Amino acid sequence: MSGTGGNIKKRYLLLGLLGLVVCVAAFGLITVITPMVGDPVLVASTLGVIAGLGGAAGCCFLLLAIFKKNPEP
């Protein structure tokens, strides 16, 4: 349990950046994969949901990293 006080903000920051990377990657896949598949609407909507959830989670974790207070050691 010791040593986790300063790392919690770093974890939230990394999780937030990971969520935003998932969002950008899913939107990139929409532009690359959608023209090559048989049902582009299904693929685009699925990847759009993944991108939206990844972006929302990323923003939430970044807000937690900004406003979370460090616990007392």
All heavy atoms as TSV, in Angstrom:
chain	resi	resn	atom	element	x	y	z
A	1	MET	N	N	0.814	-1.183	0.000
A	1	MET	CA	C	0.000	0.000	0.000
A	1	MET	C	C	0.866	1.258	0.000
A	1	MET	O	O	0.424	2.288	-0.438
A	1	MET	CB	C	-0.920	-0.030	1.222
A	1	MET	CG	C	-1.837	1.137	1.278
A	1	MET	SD	S	-3.479	0.607	0.856
A	1	MET	CE	C	-4.390	1.973	1.465
A	2	SER	N	N	2.082	1.143	0.493
A	2	SER	CA	C	2.937	2.322	0.502
A	2	SER	C	C	3.441	2.589	-0.912
A	2	SER	O	O	3.673	1.681	-1.698
A	2	SER	CB	C	4.123	2.105	1.443
A	2	SER	OG	O	4.930	1.064	0.940
A	3	GLY	N	N	3.580	3.855	-1.234
A	3	GLY	CA	C	4.075	4.234	-2.538
A	3	GLY	C	C	3.001	4.406	-3.597
A	3	GLY	O	O	3.310	4.695	-4.734
A	4	THR	N	N	1.732	4.234	-3.247
A	4	THR	CA	C	0.683	4.372	-4.254
A	4	THR	C	C	0.087	5.770	-4.280
A	4	THR	O	O	-0.717	6.057	-5.147
A	4	THR	CB	C	-0.448	3.362	-4.003
A	4	THR	OG1	O	-1.007	3.601	-2.712
A	4	THR	CG2	C	0.064	1.947	-4.105
A	5	GLY	N	N	0.475	6.635	-3.353
A	5	GLY	CA	C	-0.121	7.962	-3.289
A	5	GLY	C	C	0.166	8.805	-4.510
A	5	GLY	O	O	-0.722	9.411	-5.086
A	6	GLY	N	N	1.405	8.858	-4.931
A	6	GLY	CA	C	1.749	9.672	-6.081
A	6	GLY	C	C	1.472	8.996	-7.409
A	6	GLY	O	O	1.409	9.647	-8.438
A	7	ASN	N	N	1.308	7.693	-7.392
A	7	ASN	CA	C	1.129	6.963	-8.641
A	7	ASN	C	C	-0.310	6.941	-9.128
A	7	ASN	O	O	-0.547	6.583	-10.276
A	7	ASN	CB	C	1.626	5.527	-8.488
A	7	ASN	CG	C	3.123	5.458	-8.313
A	7	ASN	OD1	O	3.836	6.334	-8.772
A	7	ASN	ND2	N	3.593	4.421	-7.658
A	8	ILE	N	N	-1.268	7.284	-8.275
A	8	ILE	CA	C	-2.665	7.174	-8.687
A	8	ILE	C	C	-2.987	8.183	-9.779
A	8	ILE	O	O	-3.694	7.875	-10.730
A	8	ILE	CB	C	-3.618	7.307	-7.467
A	8	ILE	CG1	C	-5.030	6.885	-7.831
A	8	ILE	CG2	C	-3.618	8.704	-6.902
A	8	ILE	CD1	C	-5.191	5.403	-7.882
A	9	LYS	N	N	-2.430	9.390	-9.695
A	9	LYS	CA	C	-2.667	10.375	-10.744
A	9	LYS	C	C	-1.998	9.944	-12.046
A	9	LYS	O	O	-2.546	10.148	-13.125
A	9	LYS	CB	C	-2.152	11.744	-10.319
A	9	LYS	CG	C	-3.035	12.430	-9.321
A	9	LYS	CD	C	-2.564	13.830	-9.085
A	9	LYS	CE	C	-3.768	14.712	-9.060
A	9	LYS	NZ	N	-3.468	16.115	-9.030
A	10	LYS	N	N	-0.832	9.316	-11.939
A	10	LYS	CA	C	-0.141	8.838	-13.131
A	10	LYS	C	C	-0.942	7.727	-13.791
A	10	LYS	O	O	-1.035	7.662	-15.014
A	10	LYS	CB	C	1.244	8.339	-12.753
A	10	LYS	CG	C	2.119	8.021	-13.950
A	10	LYS	CD	C	3.445	7.420	-13.549
A	10	LYS	CE	C	4.229	8.333	-12.650
A	10	LYS	NZ	N	5.550	7.771	-12.298
A	11	ARG	N	N	-1.541	6.852	-12.986
A	11	ARG	CA	C	-2.370	5.778	-13.548
A	11	ARG	C	C	-3.593	6.345	-14.258
A	11	ARG	O	O	-3.946	5.892	-15.349
A	11	ARG	CB	C	-2.825	4.830	-12.443
A	11	ARG	CG	C	-1.746	3.952	-11.924
A	11	ARG	CD	C	-2.268	3.031	-10.855
A	11	ARG	NE	N	-1.171	2.412	-10.146
A	11	ARG	CZ	C	-1.279	1.857	-8.980
A	11	ARG	NH1	N	-2.448	1.835	-8.356
A	11	ARG	NH2	N	-0.233	1.317	-8.394
A	12	TYR	N	N	-4.248	7.321	-13.642
A	12	TYR	CA	C	-5.409	7.936	-14.283
A	12	TYR	C	C	-5.006	8.630	-15.578
A	12	TYR	O	O	-5.727	8.579	-16.575
A	12	TYR	CB	C	-6.080	8.939	-13.347
A	12	TYR	CG	C	-6.896	8.309	-12.251
A	12	TYR	CD1	C	-7.062	8.950	-11.032
A	12	TYR	CD2	C	-7.519	7.082	-12.419
A	12	TYR	CE1	C	-7.812	8.380	-10.022
A	12	TYR	CE2	C	-8.265	6.504	-11.423
A	12	TYR	CZ	C	-8.420	7.159	-10.222
A	12	TYR	OH	O	-9.162	6.602	-9.230
A	13	LEU	N	N	-3.870	9.283	-15.574
A	13	LEU	CA	C	-3.396	9.963	-16.769
A	13	LEU	C	C	-3.112	8.963	-17.886
A	13	LEU	O	O	-3.512	9.165	-19.035
A	13	LEU	CB	C	-2.151	10.784	-16.443
A	13	LEU	CG	C	-1.579	11.621	-17.568
A	13	LEU	CD1	C	-2.565	12.699	-17.972
A	13	LEU	CD2	C	-0.274	12.246	-17.144
A	14	LEU	N	N	-2.444	7.866	-17.553
A	14	LEU	CA	C	-2.150	6.846	-18.559
A	14	LEU	C	C	-3.423	6.176	-19.075
A	14	LEU	O	O	-3.546	5.900	-20.274
A	14	LEU	CB	C	-1.190	5.811	-17.999
A	14	LEU	CG	C	0.243	6.298	-17.773
A	14	LEU	CD1	C	1.071	5.219	-17.095
A	14	LEU	CD2	C	0.874	6.724	-19.074
A	15	LEU	N	N	-4.378	5.910	-18.188
A	15	LEU	CA	C	-5.644	5.322	-18.627
A	15	LEU	C	C	-6.425	6.285	-19.519
A	15	LEU	O	O	-7.061	5.878	-20.484
A	15	LEU	CB	C	-6.486	4.911	-17.424
A	15	LEU	CG	C	-6.047	3.638	-16.713
A	15	LEU	CD1	C	-6.828	3.476	-15.414
A	15	LEU	CD2	C	-6.241	2.436	-17.599
A	16	GLY	N	N	-6.369	7.569	-19.180
A	16	GLY	CA	C	-7.028	8.571	-20.019
A	16	GLY	C	C	-6.413	8.656	-21.396
A	16	GLY	O	O	-7.118	8.705	-22.412
A	17	LEU	N	N	-5.102	8.639	-21.452
A	17	LEU	CA	C	-4.438	8.675	-22.755
A	17	LEU	C	C	-4.701	7.399	-23.548
A	17	LEU	O	O	-4.866	7.448	-24.769
A	17	LEU	CB	C	-2.940	8.898	-22.565
A	17	LEU	CG	C	-2.559	10.277	-22.036
A	17	LEU	CD1	C	-1.063	10.357	-21.806
A	17	LEU	CD2	C	-3.020	11.366	-22.967
A	18	LEU	N	N	-4.763	6.263	-22.862
A	18	LEU	CA	C	-5.087	5.007	-23.535
A	18	LEU	C	C	-6.494	5.052	-24.132
A	18	LEU	O	O	-6.712	4.608	-25.262
A	18	LEU	CB	C	-4.970	3.837	-22.554
A	18	LEU	CG	C	-5.339	2.468	-23.118
A	18	LEU	CD1	C	-4.334	2.045	-24.174
A	18	LEU	CD2	C	-5.419	1.446	-22.014
A	19	GLY	N	N	-7.448	5.617	-23.401
A	19	GLY	CA	C	-8.807	5.749	-23.927
A	19	GLY	C	C	-8.864	6.632	-25.154
A	19	GLY	O	O	-9.560	6.334	-26.126
A	20	LEU	N	N	-8.100	7.714	-25.143
A	20	LEU	CA	C	-8.087	8.595	-26.306
A	20	LEU	C	C	-7.378	7.948	-27.491
A	20	LEU	O	O	-7.756	8.164	-28.643
A	20	LEU	CB	C	-7.438	9.929	-25.939
A	20	LEU	CG	C	-8.222	10.752	-24.912
A	20	LEU	CD1	C	-7.491	12.043	-24.598
A	20	LEU	CD2	C	-9.624	11.051	-25.396
A	21	VAL	N	N	-6.370	7.125	-27.224
A	21	VAL	CA	C	-5.695	6.394	-28.306
A	21	VAL	C	C	-6.655	5.378	-28.924
A	21	VAL	O	O	-6.698	5.218	-30.153
A	21	VAL	CB	C	-4.411	5.711	-27.784
A	21	VAL	CG1	C	-3.896	4.680	-28.754
A	21	VAL	CG2	C	-3.350	6.760	-27.500
A	22	VAL	N	N	-7.443	4.707	-28.095
A	22	VAL	CA	C	-8.449	3.771	-28.619
A	22	VAL	C	C	-9.460	4.513	-29.493
A	22	VAL	O	O	-9.852	4.033	-30.565
A	22	VAL	CB	C	-9.159	3.030	-27.462
A	22	VAL	CG1	C	-10.409	2.313	-27.931
A	22	VAL	CG2	C	-8.200	2.062	-26.803
A	23	CYS	N	N	-9.851	5.697	-29.066
A	23	CYS	CA	C	-10.801	6.506	-29.828
A	23	CYS	C	C	-10.229	6.865	-31.196
A	23	CYS	O	O	-10.876	6.682	-32.230
A	23	CYS	CB	C	-11.132	7.768	-29.030
A	23	CYS	SG	S	-12.219	8.905	-29.884
A	24	VAL	N	N	-9.016	7.358	-31.223
A	24	VAL	CA	C	-8.391	7.760	-32.491
A	24	VAL	C	C	-8.156	6.546	-33.390
A	24	VAL	O	O	-8.374	6.603	-34.607
A	24	VAL	CB	C	-7.078	8.518	-32.206
A	24	VAL	CG1	C	-6.283	8.731	-33.468
A	24	VAL	CG2	C	-7.383	9.847	-31.533
A	25	ALA	N	N	-7.730	5.433	-32.794
A	25	ALA	CA	C	-7.492	4.228	-33.584
A	25	ALA	C	C	-8.785	3.694	-34.190
A	25	ALA	O	O	-8.797	3.246	-35.351
A	25	ALA	CB	C	-6.836	3.162	-32.712
A	26	ALA	N	N	-9.878	3.735	-33.443
A	26	ALA	CA	C	-11.146	3.241	-33.976
A	26	ALA	C	C	-11.638	4.123	-35.121
A	26	ALA	O	O	-12.129	3.619	-36.140
A	26	ALA	CB	C	-12.202	3.182	-32.871
A	27	PHE	N	N	-11.474	5.430	-34.988
A	27	PHE	CA	C	-11.869	6.302	-36.096
A	27	PHE	C	C	-10.963	6.100	-37.304
A	27	PHE	O	O	-11.413	6.177	-38.450
A	27	PHE	CB	C	-11.868	7.771	-35.667
A	27	PHE	CG	C	-13.134	8.181	-34.970
A	27	PHE	CD1	C	-13.102	8.730	-33.711
A	27	PHE	CD2	C	-14.362	8.022	-35.578
A	27	PHE	CE1	C	-14.255	9.106	-33.065
A	27	PHE	CE2	C	-15.533	8.388	-34.947
A	27	PHE	CZ	C	-15.482	8.940	-33.690
A	28	GLY	N	N	-9.686	5.817	-37.066
A	28	GLY	CA	C	-8.796	5.496	-38.176
A	28	GLY	C	C	-9.197	4.208	-38.869
A	28	GLY	O	O	-9.150	4.108	-40.096
A	29	LEU	N	N	-9.595	3.217	-38.087
A	29	LEU	CA	C	-10.053	1.958	-38.675
A	29	LEU	C	C	-11.341	2.132	-39.466
A	29	LEU	O	O	-11.565	1.425	-40.456
A	29	LEU	CB	C	-10.249	0.906	-37.587
A	29	LEU	CG	C	-8.983	0.272	-37.035
A	29	LEU	CD1	C	-9.328	-0.646	-35.869
A	29	LEU	CD2	C	-8.255	-0.494	-38.106
A	30	ILE	N	N	-12.187	3.062	-39.045
A	30	ILE	CA	C	-13.424	3.313	-39.794
A	30	ILE	C	C	-13.081	3.753	-41.213
A	30	ILE	O	O	-13.671	3.275	-42.183
A	30	ILE	CB	C	-14.300	4.367	-39.080
A	30	ILE	CG1	C	-14.931	3.767	-37.835
A	30	ILE	CG2	C	-15.382	4.888	-40.009
A	30	ILE	CD1	C	-15.680	4.774	-36.983
A	31	THR	N	N	-12.112	4.647	-41.334
A	31	THR	CA	C	-11.788	5.149	-42.673
A	31	THR	C	C	-11.071	4.103	-43.520
A	31	THR	O	O	-11.169	4.132	-44.741
A	31	THR	CB	C	-10.906	6.404	-42.572
A	31	THR	OG1	O	-9.697	6.073	-41.892
A	31	THR	CG2	C	-11.618	7.509	-41.835
A	32	VAL	N	N	-10.358	3.166	-42.891
A	32	VAL	CA	C	-9.597	2.178	-43.657
A	32	VAL	C	C	-10.432	0.939	-43.973
A	32	VAL	O	O	-10.436	0.453	-45.104
A	32	VAL	CB	C	-8.319	1.777	-42.879
A	32	VAL	CG1	C	-7.610	0.625	-43.555
A	32	VAL	CG2	C	-7.397	2.967	-42.740
A	33	ILE	N	N	-11.137	0.399	-42.979
A	33	ILE	CA	C	-11.804	-0.892	-43.129
A	33	ILE	C	C	-13.183	-0.774	-43.782
A	33	ILE	O	O	-13.582	-1.655	-44.533
A	33	ILE	CB	C	-11.916	-1.590	-41.755
A	33	ILE	CG1	C	-10.531	-1.995	-41.277
A	33	ILE	CG2	C	-12.815	-2.800	-41.819
A	33	ILE	CD1	C	-10.533	-2.653	-39.926
A	34	THR	N	N	-13.904	0.291	-43.515
A	34	THR	CA	C	-15.293	0.394	-43.966
A	34	THR	C	C	-15.456	0.219	-45.481
A	34	THR	O	O	-16.370	-0.482	-45.915
A	34	THR	CB	C	-15.905	1.727	-43.500
A	34	THR	OG1	O	-15.821	1.779	-42.085
A	34	THR	CG2	C	-17.341	1.855	-43.917
A	35	PRO	N	N	-14.611	0.804	-46.320
A	35	PRO	CA	C	-14.814	0.597	-47.767
A	35	PRO	C	C	-14.538	-0.826	-48.238
A	35	PRO	O	O	-14.954	-1.209	-49.330
A	35	PRO	CB	C	-13.815	1.561	-48.415
A	35	PRO	CG	C	-13.456	2.535	-47.374
A	35	PRO	CD	C	-13.602	1.830	-46.068
A	36	MET	N	N	-13.871	-1.657	-47.441
A	36	MET	CA	C	-13.463	-2.991	-47.888
A	36	MET	C	C	-14.411	-4.109	-47.471
A	36	MET	O	O	-14.213	-5.245	-47.889
A	36	MET	CB	C	-12.069	-3.318	-47.341
A	36	MET	CG	C	-10.991	-2.398	-47.843
A	36	MET	SD	S	-9.351	-2.896	-47.344
A	36	MET	CE	C	-9.398	-2.587	-45.593
A	37	VAL	N	N	-15.406	-3.836	-46.649
A	37	VAL	CA	C	-16.256	-4.911	-46.127
A	37	VAL	C	C	-17.595	-4.924	-46.854
A	37	VAL	O	O	-17.972	-3.967	-47.528
A	37	VAL	CB	C	-16.471	-4.759	-44.604
A	37	VAL	CG1	C	-15.169	-4.922	-43.870
A	37	VAL	CG2	C	-17.126	-3.453	-44.277
A	38	GLY	N	N	-18.325	-6.029	-46.662
A	38	GLY	CA	C	-19.615	-6.177	-47.323
A	38	GLY	C	C	-20.712	-5.333	-46.702
A	38	GLY	O	O	-21.618	-4.876	-47.387
A	39	ASP	N	N	-20.666	-5.142	-45.381
A	39	ASP	CA	C	-21.692	-4.350	-44.688
A	39	ASP	C	C	-21.011	-3.169	-43.988
A	39	ASP	O	O	-20.691	-3.236	-42.803
A	39	ASP	CB	C	-22.427	-5.224	-43.676
A	39	ASP	CG	C	-23.659	-4.544	-43.107
A	39	ASP	OD1	O	-23.997	-3.442	-43.580
A	39	ASP	OD2	O	-24.279	-5.118	-42.208
A	40	PRO	N	N	-20.772	-2.091	-44.721
A	40	PRO	CA	C	-20.023	-0.978	-44.131
A	40	PRO	C	C	-20.770	-0.254	-43.016
A	40	PRO	O	O	-20.137	0.301	-42.117
A	40	PRO	CB	C	-19.771	-0.045	-45.311
A	40	PRO	CG	C	-20.754	-0.418	-46.347
A	40	PRO	CD	C	-21.095	-1.852	-46.117
A	41	VAL	N	N	-22.088	-0.297	-43.045
A	41	VAL	CA	C	-22.846	0.401	-41.998
A	41	VAL	C	C	-22.653	-0.288	-40.651
A	41	VAL	O	O	-22.459	0.372	-39.625
A	41	VAL	CB	C	-24.343	0.460	-42.376
A	41	VAL	CG1	C	-25.163	1.043	-41.247
A	41	VAL	CG2	C	-24.530	1.266	-43.645
A	42	LEU	N	N	-22.674	-1.605	-40.647
A	42	LEU	CA	C	-22.488	-2.357	-39.404
A	42	LEU	C	C	-21.082	-2.130	-38.835
A	42	LEU	O	O	-20.922	-1.882	-37.641
A	42	LEU	CB	C	-22.727	-3.846	-39.643
A	42	LEU	CG	C	-22.496	-4.761	-38.444
A	42	LEU	CD1	C	-23.509	-4.448	-37.356
A	42	LEU	CD2	C	-22.577	-6.201	-38.858
A	43	VAL	N	N	-20.080	-2.190	-39.700
A	43	VAL	CA	C	-18.703	-2.000	-39.242
A	43	VAL	C	C	-18.492	-0.582	-38.741
A	43	VAL	O	O	-17.898	-0.359	-37.684
A	43	VAL	CB	C	-17.718	-2.337	-40.388
A	43	VAL	CG1	C	-16.300	-1.980	-40.002
A	43	VAL	CG2	C	-17.814	-3.801	-40.732
A	44	ALA	N	N	-19.003	0.392	-39.484
A	44	ALA	CA	C	-18.818	1.785	-39.079
A	44	ALA	C	C	-19.548	2.093	-37.780
A	44	ALA	O	O	-19.022	2.801	-36.921
A	44	ALA	CB	C	-19.307	2.715	-40.186
A	45	SER	N	N	-20.744	1.538	-37.611
A	45	SER	CA	C	-21.470	1.816	-36.370
A	45	SER	C	C	-20.810	1.130	-35.175
A	45	SER	O	O	-20.748	1.699	-34.087
A	45	SER	CB	C	-22.930	1.390	-36.500
A	45	SER	OG	O	-23.026	0.001	-36.675
A	46	THR	N	N	-20.299	-0.084	-35.384
A	46	THR	CA	C	-19.618	-0.781	-34.290
A	46	THR	C	C	-18.348	-0.057	-33.883
A	46	THR	O	O	-18.093	0.171	-32.696
A	46	THR	CB	C	-19.286	-2.226	-34.703
A	46	THR	OG1	O	-20.491	-2.877	-35.077
A	46	THR	CG2	C	-18.630	-2.975	-33.571
A	47	LEU	N	N	-17.543	0.310	-34.867
A	47	LEU	CA	C	-16.315	1.047	-34.545
A	47	LEU	C	C	-16.620	2.437	-33.997
A	47	LEU	O	O	-15.870	2.971	-33.180
A	47	LEU	CB	C	-15.423	1.138	-35.782
A	47	LEU	CG	C	-14.739	-0.160	-36.192
A	47	LEU	CD1	C	-14.008	0.013	-37.509
A	47	LEU	CD2	C	-13.786	-0.629	-35.116
A	48	GLY	N	N	-17.721	3.018	-34.414
A	48	GLY	CA	C	-18.121	4.314	-33.865
A	48	GLY	C	C	-18.479	4.213	-32.388
A	48	GLY	O	O	-18.141	5.100	-31.595
A	49	VAL	N	N	-19.144	3.131	-32.018
A	49	VAL	CA	C	-19.460	2.919	-30.601
A	49	VAL	C	C	-18.186	2.698	-29.799
A	49	VAL	O	O	-18.026	3.253	-28.697
A	49	VAL	CB	C	-20.434	1.721	-30.444
A	49	VAL	CG1	C	-20.535	1.293	-28.994
A	49	VAL	CG2	C	-21.794	2.083	-30.987
A	50	ILE	N	N	-17.262	1.905	-30.344
A	50	ILE	CA	C	-15.993	1.681	-29.653
A	50	ILE	C	C	-15.232	2.993	-29.488
A	50	ILE	O	O	-14.676	3.281	-28.430
A	50	ILE	CB	C	-15.155	0.634	-30.410
A	50	ILE	CG1	C	-15.821	-0.739	-30.315
A	50	ILE	CG2	C	-13.735	0.571	-29.876
A	50	ILE	CD1	C	-15.212	-1.779	-31.207
A	51	ALA	N	N	-15.216	3.798	-30.542
A	51	ALA	CA	C	-14.522	5.088	-30.467
A	51	ALA	C	C	-15.184	6.021	-29.453
A	51	ALA	O	O	-14.500	6.702	-28.686
A	51	ALA	CB	C	-14.501	5.744	-31.844
A	52	GLY	N	N	-16.497	6.033	-29.444
A	52	GLY	CA	C	-17.199	6.892	-28.495
A	52	GLY	C	C	-16.967	6.480	-27.057
A	52	GLY	O	O	-16.729	7.320	-26.185
A	53	LEU	N	N	-17.012	5.186	-26.792
A	53	LEU	CA	C	-16.776	4.701	-25.428
A	53	LEU	C	C	-15.329	4.920	-25.002
A	53	LEU	O	O	-15.056	5.293	-23.856
A	53	LEU	CB	C	-17.140	3.224	-25.315
A	53	LEU	CG	C	-18.627	2.897	-25.412
A	53	LEU	CD1	C	-18.844	1.392	-25.424
A	53	LEU	CD2	C	-19.385	3.541	-24.284
A	54	GLY	N	N	-14.400	4.695	-25.916
A	54	GLY	CA	C	-12.993	4.934	-25.597
A	54	GLY	C	C	-12.719	6.403	-25.324
A	54	GLY	O	O	-11.999	6.747	-24.381
A	55	GLY	N	N	-13.307	7.266	-26.122
A	55	GLY	CA	C	-13.124	8.704	-25.903
A	55	GLY	C	C	-13.761	9.177	-24.610
A	55	GLY	O	O	-13.190	9.990	-23.882
A	56	ALA	N	N	-14.949	8.669	-24.310
A	56	ALA	CA	C	-15.612	9.058	-23.065
A	56	ALA	C	C	-14.834	8.572	-21.844
A	56	ALA	O	O	-14.659	9.312	-20.870
A	56	ALA	CB	C	-17.035	8.507	-23.036
A	57	ALA	N	N	-14.365	7.321	-21.903
A	57	ALA	CA	C	-13.573	6.803	-20.788
A	57	ALA	C	C	-12.271	7.571	-20.641
A	57	ALA	O	O	-11.838	7.882	-19.526
A	57	ALA	CB	C	-13.287	5.317	-20.996
A	58	GLY	N	N	-11.650	7.901	-21.767
A	58	GLY	CA	C	-10.415	8.677	-21.721
A	58	GLY	C	C	-10.625	10.044	-21.092
A	58	GLY	O	O	-9.827	10.484	-20.265
A	59	CYS	N	N	-11.693	10.713	-21.471
A	59	CYS	CA	C	-11.981	12.028	-20.882
A	59	CYS	C	C	-12.276	11.923	-19.395
A	59	CYS	O	O	-11.839	12.769	-18.615
A	59	CYS	CB	C	-13.150	12.675	-21.610
A	59	CYS	SG	S	-12.755	13.215	-23.273
A	60	CYS	N	N	-13.003	10.895	-18.997
A	60	CYS	CA	C	-13.303	10.714	-17.569
A	60	CYS	C	C	-12.038	10.469	-16.761
A	60	CYS	O	O	-11.856	11.054	-15.688
A	60	CYS	CB	C	-14.275	9.553	-17.383
A	60	CYS	SG	S	-15.933	9.892	-17.949
A	61	PHE	N	N	-11.155	9.623	-17.271
A	61	PHE	CA	C	-9.908	9.366	-16.545
A	61	PHE	C	C	-9.011	10.599	-16.516
A	61	PHE	O	O	-8.324	10.845	-15.525
A	61	PHE	CB	C	-9.167	8.172	-17.139
A	61	PHE	CG	C	-9.680	6.854	-16.650
A	61	PHE	CD1	C	-10.241	5.944	-17.525
A	61	PHE	CD2	C	-9.607	6.514	-15.310
A	61	PHE	CE1	C	-10.720	4.732	-17.076
A	61	PHE	CE2	C	-10.080	5.297	-14.849
A	61	PHE	CZ	C	-10.632	4.408	-15.736
A	62	LEU	N	N	-9.006	11.383	-17.592
A	62	LEU	CA	C	-8.207	12.610	-17.573
A	62	LEU	C	C	-8.774	13.610	-16.566
A	62	LEU	O	O	-8.020	14.301	-15.865
A	62	LEU	CB	C	-8.140	13.222	-18.969
A	62	LEU	CG	C	-7.259	12.466	-19.956
A	62	LEU	CD1	C	-7.347	13.108	-21.336
A	62	LEU	CD2	C	-5.829	12.408	-19.483
A	63	LEU	N	N	-10.093	13.692	-16.474
A	63	LEU	CA	C	-10.688	14.573	-15.460
A	63	LEU	C	C	-10.366	14.081	-14.051
A	63	LEU	O	O	-10.113	14.888	-13.147
A	63	LEU	CB	C	-12.202	14.668	-15.657
A	63	LEU	CG	C	-12.652	15.518	-16.838
A	63	LEU	CD1	C	-14.157	15.402	-17.024
A	63	LEU	CD2	C	-12.251	16.967	-16.643
A	64	LEU	N	N	-10.382	12.773	-13.854
A	64	LEU	CA	C	-9.989	12.231	-12.553
A	64	LEU	C	C	-8.533	12.555	-12.243
A	64	LEU	O	O	-8.186	12.878	-11.104
A	64	LEU	CB	C	-10.181	10.718	-12.518
A	64	LEU	CG	C	-11.572	10.223	-12.178
A	64	LEU	CD1	C	-11.662	8.713	-12.376
A	64	LEU	CD2	C	-11.946	10.576	-10.762
A	65	ALA	N	N	-7.673	12.483	-13.254
A	65	ALA	CA	C	-6.259	12.788	-13.035
A	65	ALA	C	C	-6.066	14.257	-12.678
A	65	ALA	O	O	-5.191	14.602	-11.882
A	65	ALA	CB	C	-5.454	12.446	-14.279
A	66	ILE	N	N	-6.898	15.112	-13.236
A	66	ILE	CA	C	-6.756	16.543	-12.953
A	66	ILE	C	C	-7.287	16.887	-11.571
A	66	ILE	O	O	-6.647	17.604	-10.808
A	66	ILE	CB	C	-7.479	17.369	-14.035
A	66	ILE	CG1	C	-6.756	17.215	-15.373
A	66	ILE	CG2	C	-7.556	18.843	-13.639
A	66	ILE	CD1	C	-7.519	17.793	-16.546
A	67	PHE	N	N	-8.474	16.387	-11.225
A	67	PHE	CA	C	-9.143	16.844	-10.013
A	67	PHE	C	C	-8.987	15.938	-8.805
A	67	PHE	O	O	-9.414	16.292	-7.717
A	67	PHE	CB	C	-10.636	17.059	-10.309
A	67	PHE	CG	C	-10.883	18.179	-11.267
A	67	PHE	CD1	C	-11.404	17.929	-12.514
A	67	PHE	CD2	C	-10.578	19.476	-10.919
A	67	PHE	CE1	C	-11.633	18.955	-13.414
A	67	PHE	CE2	C	-10.810	20.509	-11.804
A	67	PHE	CZ	C	-11.333	20.252	-13.054
A	68	LYS	N	N	-8.421	14.764	-8.958
A	68	LYS	CA	C	-8.264	13.842	-7.826
A	68	LYS	C	C	-7.155	14.338	-6.909
A	68	LYS	O	O	-6.081	14.686	-7.365
A	68	LYS	CB	C	-7.925	12.446	-8.363
A	68	LYS	CG	C	-7.681	11.422	-7.299
A	68	LYS	CD	C	-8.922	10.733	-6.929
A	68	LYS	CE	C	-8.596	9.592	-5.989
A	68	LYS	NZ	N	-9.666	9.324	-5.103
A	69	LYS	N	N	-7.438	14.358	-5.649
A	69	LYS	CA	C	-6.426	14.737	-4.680
A	69	LYS	C	C	-5.586	13.531	-4.317
A	69	LYS	O	O	-6.076	12.407	-4.249
A	69	LYS	CB	C	-7.082	15.297	-3.420
A	69	LYS	CG	C	-7.767	16.620	-3.652
A	69	LYS	CD	C	-8.292	17.180	-2.364
A	69	LYS	CE	C	-8.955	18.509	-2.649
A	69	LYS	NZ	N	-9.374	19.181	-1.452
A	70	ASN	N	N	-4.318	13.753	-4.081
A	70	ASN	CA	C	-3.438	12.665	-3.684
A	70	ASN	C	C	-3.788	12.206	-2.268
A	70	ASN	O	O	-3.985	13.039	-1.373
A	70	ASN	CB	C	-1.989	13.102	-3.710
A	70	ASN	CG	C	-1.436	13.154	-5.120
A	70	ASN	OD1	O	-1.871	12.410	-5.956
A	70	ASN	ND2	N	-0.476	14.025	-5.338
A	71	PRO	N	N	-3.866	10.891	-2.051
A	71	PRO	CA	C	-4.127	10.418	-0.678
A	71	PRO	C	C	-2.913	10.670	0.212
A	71	PRO	O	O	-1.800	10.786	-0.262
A	71	PRO	CB	C	-4.379	8.918	-0.864
A	71	PRO	CG	C	-3.750	8.571	-2.150
A	71	PRO	CD	C	-3.768	9.805	-3.005
A	72	GLU	N	N	-3.182	10.748	1.471
A	72	GLU	CA	C	-2.106	10.967	2.433
A	72	GLU	C	C	-1.240	9.710	2.523
A	72	GLU	O	O	-1.754	8.607	2.556
A	72	GLU	CB	C	-2.697	11.279	3.809
A	72	GLU	CG	C	-3.481	12.578	3.857
A	72	GLU	CD	C	-2.624	13.794	3.603
A	72	GLU	OE1	O	-1.457	13.791	4.049
A	72	GLU	OE2	O	-3.092	14.731	2.958
A	73	PRO	N	N	0.074	9.877	2.557
A	73	PRO	CA	C	0.950	8.699	2.641
A	73	PRO	C	C	0.911	8.035	3.999
A	73	PRO	O	O	0.547	8.586	4.979
A	73	PRO	CB	C	2.338	9.260	2.365
A	73	PRO	CG	C	2.238	10.727	2.556
A	73	PRO	CD	C	0.809	11.111	2.425
